[in-house]
Amino acid sequence: MLIWWKDYFMRTKKIFVTGAMGFIGLHWCKKLLSEGHKVYGLDIKNHNTEIKKNKNFFFFRESVFNYDLVKRLVKKTDITCHFAGIASPKEYLINTTKVINLTVNPSLKIVDYCKKYKKKLFFTSTSEIYGKSKEVPFLEEGNRLLGSTSVKRWCYSTSKALVEHSIFANLKKKSSFVIFRLFNVYGPGLEGRVVDIFIKNAIKNKNLNIFGNGSQKRCFLYIDDCIEIFYEIFKKKSLPNEVINIGNNVSTSVQNLAKKIIKISNSNSKIVRQSKRKISQMKSKGYEDILLRVPSLQKLHKMVSYRPKYNLQNGLKKYLNSIK
């Protein structure tokens, strides 16, 4: 009996990953390949040549809007990991329609295909789901509090929530799934988020611009820890059919984050608070900030034994060394 279980967990699986060349997707593909699985990656980007040398990696330089191809790949693989998307707050403001379209339409198709072929689904959602809720730490079943639909800031949260609703409505009884709500994951390959912007500017001794007084608090998780948590859940015989917060519950202010990055990079950068005029301009364009974002990890800790190995200091050092 023990041998049977070992064979199950070690069995080579075929995994379909959308957004395979993106930040989360690329690290996930590398992990799956290192464990001997076959990975079918789809992305419009084609920048990583090293991973394509792996004989178990099958890459399709295509869009998730190529529904015929997506349908075939869902059907032929054991599990679909839908990671494609746009997760940059700047994009919410300048490419709102694109963010909504890319987040919602292909996702609903993928949910439909997983239902039809009874396939497992990994879906990366976001801590944006909780919006401005003050019920900290955020419980997966907790209330959501968003701003007006006229405020562009909330388009991503709303779009991801719609997909979550679809997953629960269609796959709860038909297949197995897990929805990961990610909290400020950072590391090599990250683009357009506060950690990578600060680090890249610090290396060049440029100013680190913070919104408001920098008292906003976030919980940061290094990418290696995120991927290990994913894999702990991936190895399970069946997925939990639930939403799971993925993150760290140690909060750090944006001001302190900037100070840490300047220190570890030996930078001459200065921390600059944006003017009231600049803040007013950003708000007029549809931006709204969130003061505190902390996940409850109770459900995650009941599900997996893995605990993050990198605190913020060590994670930032490793990230910095990877891009020097």
N, C-alpha and C positions, 0 to 999 in steps of 0.2 A: 504493500500500500504506500509506504514512504517513497519507494522508487517511482511509483506512478506519479505522485505529486511532484517529485523532482523533475521528471521528464516533462510534465506539463509546463512548469515554470521555465525550463530551459529550452522548450520547443521554439524553433525559429518562427517568428510571426512576420506577416506582411503588413506594413503600416503605411498608410497614405497621410502625408503631411502637406497641408496648404501653407503658404507663406514660408516655404522651406529655406529660403535664403534670408529671411528676416531675423531679427534679434533672437527671439525665443525659438523660432523654428529651426534655425541653423544649429544652435546648441543642442536642441532636442534630437535632431537627426544624427548628430555626431554621437550622442549617447546611445541611441538605438543601434547604430552601426557597430559601436564598440562592444555591444552585447551580442552581436552576431545576427541581428534581425535584418530583414530586407525592407528597404525604405523607398517609397515612391514619392518623390518630392515635386511639388508644383509651385512655381513662382514666376513672375514676369522679370525678376532680376536674375542675373546670371554671373555674379561677381566672384563666387568662391570656386576656384578650380580644383583645390586640393581634395575636397569631399567627393568630387565627381570621379576621382581615380579609384574609389572604392567599388569593387565589383558588385556589392550588394545595394548600391545606390542607383536608382533609376530616375533621372531628372527630366522633367517636362517644363520647358520654358513657355509657359502658357498662363493665361489669366484664369481666375476662378469663375469668370463669366463664360468660359468655355464649358457649358453645362454638359454637353455630350461626353467630353473627356472626363470631367469630374464624376459623372455618373458611372462610367466604366471603372474608374479607379476605386470608387467606393465599393462597387460590386466585387471586384477582384481581390480586395484586401480584407484583413481581419478587423482592423480598427481604423477609423478616420480621426485624425487630429487636425481640427480646423483652427489654424493659428493666423491665417491671413487677415490683415486689417490695417487700420490707420490709428495709431495711439498717441499722436502728438497734439497737445492742446492748441498749438498754433494752427494746425490744420483744421481744427473744429471751427475756427473763425474765418479762415480764408477759402476753405474748400468744403463748406458745410454739406452741400449736396453730394459731393463725392464720398465724404465720410459716411453719410447715411446710406447711400446706395451700396457701397462696398461692404458695409457692416451687415446690412439687412438682407439684400436680395440673394447673394450666393449662399448665405447661411441658411435661409429658409429652404433653398433647394437641397442643400446637403442634409438637413434634417429629414426632408422628405425621402431622400435616397436611403438614408440609414434606416428609416422606418420600413421602406419597401423591401430592402434586402436583409433586414434584421441584423444590422451591423452596429458595433460599439462606436461611441463618439466621445472624444475628448474635445471640449470647447473652452477656449480661453476668453473669459469675460473680464471684468474690470472692477476695481474698487470705486470707480466713478458711479457705479450703480447706486451707492448709498447717498450720493449727492452731498447736501449740506446737513445731513442728519447729525444731531448732537447726542444720539444714543450710543456713546462710546464706552467700550469697544463695540465695533460693528458686528452684530450677530447675523449670520446668513439669512435667518428668517425675520430679521428686524425690519422696521419701517424705513422707507425711502423718503427723502425730502429733496425735491428739485426746484429749480427756479422756473420762471415763465418759459413757455415754448418760443417766445420772441427772443430769448437770450441764447445765442448760438452755443455757448459753453456746454449746454446740456444735450446737444444732439447725439453725442457719442453714448452717453449714459442711457438715453432713451432707446437708441438703436440696439444696444447690447441687451437691454431689458426685454425688448420685443423678441429677440432671438431666444433668450432664456425661457420666456413664456411658451414659445413654439416647441422647444425641446421638452418641457414638462408635459405639454398637451399631446405631443405625438409619440414620445419615446418611453414614457413612464411605464407602460405596460407592454410595449412592442420590442424593446431592445434594452441595452444598458448604456449609461452615459455618466459623465462627470463634468460639472461646470466649475472651472477654476476662476475665482475672482482674484486677480493679481494686484498686489500692493507694492508699487515702486520697486520693481525688479531692476537691477542695474548690472553692468559688466561690459566686457568687450562686445562691440557690435551695436550698442545702444545709440540711438540717434534722436535728437529733438527733445530730450528730457533734461531735467534740471541737473542731474549728476554729470552727464556727458558734456553738457554745455559748460558747466563750471570747470570741469577738469581740462577740457580743450582750451578754454580761455586762460586758465591758470598756467598751463604749459607755455603759452605765448605771452605771459605777463600782462594780459588784458584785464580790464575791470570785470568783476563779477557783479552783475546787476541783479538786485533782488526786488521783488514786488512788495510794496508796502514796507513794513519795518522788519520783515524777515522772521516774524514770530510764528508763521505757519509751521505746523509740525507734520512730519511724515515718518513712516516706518519703512526702512530700506532693506531689501533682501538681495544678496549676491546671487548671480545667475546660476552658479554651480549648485548652490543649495536648492534653488527652485527646481532645477532639473532632477536632482536626486529625489526630491519629494514627488515629482511627477512619476518617476520610475517606480517608486515604492507602490504607488497606486496602480500603475500600469501592470505590475506583476500579479495583481489580485485576480482570482478566477472570474469574478464579476465586478463591474463598476457599481458604485453606491447609489446611482440615480439621485444624486444630490448636488447642491452647490457647496463648494469648499473654499474658504478663504485661504490664500497662499501668501504668506508674508512673514514679517517679523513684528513683534508687538512692542519693541523698544523704539520710542519716538525721538526724533531729533528735529530741532528747528532748522529752517532754511538758512538762517544766519549762522548757526553753529556748523552746519554742513559746509558752508562757504569757508569758514575759518579752518576747518579740518583739512579741506582740500588745499588751501593755500599753504598750510603748514607742511603737509606730507609731500607736496610737490616743490617745496622750497621756492615758492613763487613770490614775485614782487607785485602781484595783483592787488588791487584795492577793492573793497566791498562798497558798492555804490547803490544807494536806495533810489529807486525811480521817483521822479518828481510827481507831485500831485497832478500836474497837467498830463504827464504821460499815463498815469494810472487812470485818469478820467477818460483819456483817449481810448485806452484799451477796453474800458467798461462800455464806452459808446459803440465799440465794434463787436460787443457781445461776450466779453470775458468777465467771469466772476470767479473769485478765488474761494478756496476751502481752507478753513483755519486748522482743522484737526482731522486726521484720518488714521485710525488705529483699528486693526482687525482683531476680532475674537478668534483664537486659535484652538478653542476647546474641541470642536468637531474634528479638526485636522489631527490633533494630538491623540484622539481616540482611534483614529484610522491608521496612522503610521507611527513607527517608533523613531524615525529619523528626526534629528534636531539640527538646525543650521550650525555650520562649523565656522562661519565667518561673521565676526562682528563688523560694524561699519568701518572701523579703523583698518582692519586687515583686508576687508573687501576693497576699500578704496585704494590701498597700496597695491593689491594685485591687479586691479583694473588699470591703475596708472602705469605700472610696469609693462602691461601688455600693449600700450599704445605709444610708449616712448620711442 
